[in-house]
Every structure is written in C-alpha cells, then in structure tokens.
Amino acid sequence: RFEKEHNRVMESVLQYKSQLASTNMTRIRYMEQELPALLSQLQSVEEMRMNSLRQSFIMYATSLEDYSKSFLKIAADMRQVASAIDAKADMQNFVANTTSRASESEVPSVGWDLSQSLQ
C-alpha cells in the first residue's frame, strides 16, 4: 500500500513538473517573443501618432503664416488708402469742380448720386 501511495505521489510530482515546464515555456515565449512584438507594435503606433500630430502642427503653423502674410498685406493696403484720404483737399476739389461747371450768375447743381464722378 505504501508503494502504491508513493507511486501516486511520484506521478503527481511528475505531472506538476510537466505543468511547471509547460508554464515556464509559455512564460519564456511570452517574454522573449510576444511581449517584444507587442511593445514594437505599440511603439510604431505611438510614433505614427506623434508624426501625425507633428504634421498637423506644421500644417496649421504654415496656414497661420499664410493668413498672417495676407492680413499684413491687407493692413498695409488699408493704411495706404487711409493715408491717401485728405478731407480738406477732397472738399476743395469738389468745390472747384462743381463751381467750374456753373456760370457766375447761377448756383451750381449738385446731384445726390455719389456713384458718378464729378470730373
């Protein structure tokens, strides 16, 4: 009977060793093959994400630069137009042009249509 129990214990020990060896092989395969492959994939995804974000920032910055240049040109054009406006000279030209068309005895007719040039 002792020998029978001893054989059962030894069989259990062998099964345990076999299961332990299988578990160790699975752990080794995971640590040496599967985990590095998974980490490489994660790194690739992270690099793609970072490159995509970088490209988006570059495109946005370029777009802002283009808009800035356009806005600077518009601002410069507006300053140029504003500097050309001279109320006193415009009024003098208006009076001179209007009175030059009338005779000395009549009051010049000034129309209300601002779309027509007086010259």
Secondary structure, DSSP 4 states (H G I P E B T S, - for coil): -HHHHHHHHHHHHHHHHHHHHHHHHHHHHIIIIIHHHHHHHHHHHHHHHHHHHHHHHHHHHHHHHHHHHHHHHHHHHHHHHHHH--HHHHHHHHHHHHHHTS-TTSPPP--S-TTS---
